[in-house]
Amino acid sequence: MRNAAPDWKEETMSDPPLAEITFGRVAPGICVRDIQAAHEFYSRILGFQKVFENGDPVGFMILEKDQAEIHLNQKPDHTPSTVNVMHMFVSDVAALYAVCEAQGVTIIKRLADKDYGQRAFVFADPDGNRIDIGEDV
């Protein structure tokens, strides 16, 4: 039996008004079976650098590149989803697509212009996590 949807109040909170709250960048949390292998992939293929890790053995890691941030979570029994777990915007999607192809990355959806105003492709990381990469056109 499914739980009933929460009974949200229709009015917004007035202290502080929601319109005055600025949201910053979002850092997706991605589950991986082998956090060190995931670190190697995101570093070698996409150029991310580790800026934080936690645990002994390491079970959590933060990777950054430019404005992007990824939080890796060690989960040995991870099963990948059939939906995209992250969408990244880049300045040159065609160049990144070429890098991914040259490195043998599994391409789920080939590079194409989309009807929503982006050129995009989807790849899978070594754990099968689907990553959507796009650029506004």
Helices and strands as residue ranges (DSSP letters): G 18-20, E 29-32, H 35-46, E 49-54, E 60-65, E 68-74, E 84-89, H 93-102, E 106-113, E 118-124, E 130-136
